[in-house]
Amino acid sequence: MFKLSSRDVAFVAIFAAFSAIVIRILPGIPIVGVSGTSIKFDAILAPIYGLIIGPYLGFLAALIGGLVTAGTPFDIFTSFAPAVSALTAGFLTQKNLGNNDKNPIKGWMAASAVLGLLIVGWYGTDVGQKAPFYPILHIAGFALILVTRGWLARVFNEAKVELESWHIKPPYLLGGIVTIVVAYMLTRPYATDLWALPYLALPLFLIGGITIVYALLGIGRKPFGLAVSIASYCGIIADHMLGNLVFIGAINIFIPFSVIDEYFLKPLNLPDIPTLFMYMIPVSAVERILFTLVATILGVGLILALKRANLLPRKT
């Protein structure tokens, strides 16, 4: 039986309020074709909620924060994206569904089901069928879940983490930054004349992001930071895919196709929306890797502080 404590309620209220404040104060990243809306930075906070208070309460906190600030029907639907992020990250760091050791359904199974259904949902759309390679970031997250499986939950729940174990590795940090700069240069117009170079940008972005995570967290014998990073990435990627599906479903309902065509397709010489999605892959890669980096740093710091103060509401 699921029981709520006063501490659980307090954390849900605090996190929901924090999301609402971030949504209201920070401008966010504008969404293509949707005037007055943007990708809010509560997307960075949502997986942290799932890590700290678990998948269900994290889902609730992120959802409430989005709903109370929603100004349009489109905002209401996209409020579920960060909530799904918290759900996914929370599942990944939970041994069994419902924290019941007798439950045969593992947390990683539930997380893979959530992300897997979202990926299947992409290919169930007309846009997704015409842009089959777009979910590369999401498939990478799904693969990470299948490879790590229960390892994330075991590290997160059983590892003895000390603040002194967190140290930065400067050579890797510099190498990661240089790799991302090179990847960005390959996306510029002057590189498009050389047909092979632009295709190297996305893998370089991924390599650079992973290297920076490694450098900032000092991952070694104590892989707690890596567990937080992978869980955050999978949550943020789930958020991204649900946002994509909501965007596709909103075309000609909340988002006139004529606006997308006039202000984005024609200026970029793109023939259709699937091509627009493919065009945005490098942007999405940079955006989601940066979100993961920030979420990891904030998440590790906050979880360590709560553990030290014996205030972590989630049983670990």
Stockholm file with secondary structure:
# STOCKHOLM 1.0

chainA/1-316         MFKLSSRDVAFVAIFAAFSAIVIRILPGIPIVGVSGTSIKFDAILAPIYGLIIGPYLGFLAALIGGLVTAGTPFDIFTSFAPAVSALTAGFLTQKNLGNNDKNPIKGWMAASAVLGLLIVGWYGTDVGQKAPFYPILHIAGFALILVTRGWLARVFNEAKVELESWHIKPPYLLGGIVTIVVAYMLTRPYATDLWALPYLALPLFLIGGITIVYALLGIGRKPFGLAVSIASYCGIIADHMLGNLVFIGAINIFIPFSVIDEYFLKPLNLPDIPTLFMYMIPVSAVERILFTLVATILGVGLILALKRANLLPRKT
#=GR chainA/1-316 SS CCCCCHHHHHHHHHHHHHHHHHHHHSCCEECTTCTTCEECTHHHHHHHHHHHHCHHHHHHHHHHHHHTTCCSHHHHHHTHHHHHHHHHHHHHTCSBGGGCTTCSSBHHHHHHHHHHHHHHHHHTSHHHHHCTTTTHHHHHHHHHHHHHTTHHHHHHHHCCCCGGGCCCCHHHHHHHHHHHHHHHHHTSGGGTTSTTGGGGHHHHHHHHHHHHHHHHHTCSSCTHHHHHHHHHHHHHHHHHHHHHHHHHHHBTTTBCHHHHIIIIITTTTCCSHHHHHHHTHHHHHHHHHHHHHHHHHHHHHHHHHHHHTTCCCSCC
#=GC SS_cons         CCCCCHHHHHHHHHHHHHHHHHHHHSCCEECTTCTTCEECTHHHHHHHHHHHHCHHHHHHHHHHHHHTTCCSHHHHHHTHHHHHHHHHHHHHTCSBGGGCTTCSSBHHHHHHHHHHHHHHHHHTSHHHHHCTTTTHHHHHHHHHHHHHTTHHHHHHHHCCCCGGGCCCCHHHHHHHHHHHHHHHHHTSGGGTTSTTGGGGHHHHHHHHHHHHHHHHHTCSSCTHHHHHHHHHHHHHHHHHHHHHHHHHHHBTTTBCHHHHIIIIITTTTCCSHHHHHHHTHHHHHHHHHHHHHHHHHHHHHHHHHHHHTTCCCSCC
//
